[in-house]
């Protein structure tokens, strides 16, 4: 009887410690969506960006991608993001799709501009830089290294 009680108490302690670890990890990882105002941006290609991806300014998470869609006229990818109300972006700000390393997740990188006017809630970021995959970059390097079309006869 005594041994079973000790095993039960130890099991409960292990579960409690595991629960505290999960709670701590969840809070430190900042995986929750940031609530704020909505912005949109259009891209030719987004390279595997997913709903729930981070939106960052200078490496700091300031928002979350809330929706991905397709513009029916231009067939560009339209990203809707929620940006913290503390971050009021100038109208000449730019957005790009970036990657956290070669195999890392994709995120939206915002580069604030210098205009004094700010993008309103529900507005659109007009300057965007499309995602450049590793294959695109390697192809460009090979093209430049071989002299482009000069090597063909």
N, C-alpha and C positions, 0 to 999 in steps of 0.2 A: 504494500500500500504506500509506504514512504517513498519508494523508488518511482512509482508512477506519478506521485504528486510533484516530485522534483523535476521529472521529465516534462510534465505539463507546464510548470512554472518557467523552466528554461525555454521551452517552445514559445510561450507567450512573450518572454523577454526578447527572443530573436525576432519574432514578428513585429514587436513594437519598435525595435531598433531599425528594422528594414523599412517600416512605415515612415519613421522619422527621416531616414535617408532619402526615400522617394520624395517626400514633401520638400526637403531641403534642395534636392537636385532640381525639382520642378520650379521652385522659386528662383534659383540662381541661374537657370538656363534661359529665362525670359521667353518661354514658349507661348505665353499668352498673347492673344491678339491685342494690339494697342488700339484703344478707342480714341477717335479724333475726328477730324474733318476729312471728307472724301476728295481725292484727286484722281484724274485719269491721265494716261499717257499712251500713245500709239507707237508700235514698233513693227518693223518689217518681219523680224523673227525674234523669238524670246528664248530659244535654246533650252527648253525644258524647265522654265520657271514654273513653279507650282503655287496654287492658292495656299496662303498661310506663310509664304516666304517673307523674309525680313525686308524692310525698307530702311536704308542706312544713309546717314550723312556723316562723313569723316570717320567711318567705322563704328558709329554709334547707332543702335537700333532706335529709330524714331517712328516706325510704322510697320504695317503689315499689308501684304497683298490680299485683298478681300475677294476679288473676282477677276476671271480671265474671260475674254470674249473676242469675237471677230467682227470687224466693221464690215457690214454687208456691201458697201460701195467700193472700198479700197482693198478689202481682204487683209488689212493689217490687223495684228493682234492688239487688242485694247486691254490695258491693265487698269483695274480700279484698285486704289490703295487707300487705306486709312492712315492718316498722318497725325501725330500728336498735336494738340492745339497749342503747345508751347513753341512749335516750329512753324513760323509763318514764312513761306518761301517767296523770294522776289519773282516777278513775272518772267525774268530772263534766265531762270534756273533750268538746268538740264537733268535728264534722267538717262541712265544706262543700265543694261543688264550685266552683272558681273558674277564671277564665280569665286567661291572660297577654295582656291587651289585647283589642281587638275581634276580631282575627283569630287570636289566639294559641291555643296548645294548652291544653287543660283540665288541671287538677291537683286533688289533694285537699289542702285547707287544714285543718290540725289546730289547734285552739285549746285549749291546756291549761287545765284547770280548777284549782280550789284545794283539792280534797279531799286528805287525807293518804293514803288508800288508792289503790292503783294498779290499772290494768287488767291482768289476767293474760294471759299468752300464750294465743292462741286465743280471747280475749274479744271483746266487742262494744262499740263506741262507741254509746251510746244516744241522745245528742243529735246530730241531724243537721239541716242546712239544705239544702233542695233547690236545685238549679241554677235560676237565673233567667236566661233568655235575654234578649238585647237586645230582642226583640219583646215579651216580657212586660213589661219595664221601660218601653218606649215606650208600650205600651197602658195601663199604669198611670198614666203621666204625662198622657196624653190624657184618661183617665177623670177624673183629679183636676182637670185644667185646664178641662174642660167642665162641671164641677159634678156629675158622676156622673149619677144618674137625675133630678136636679132640672130638667134642661133638657128632659125629655120631657113632653109634655102629652097 
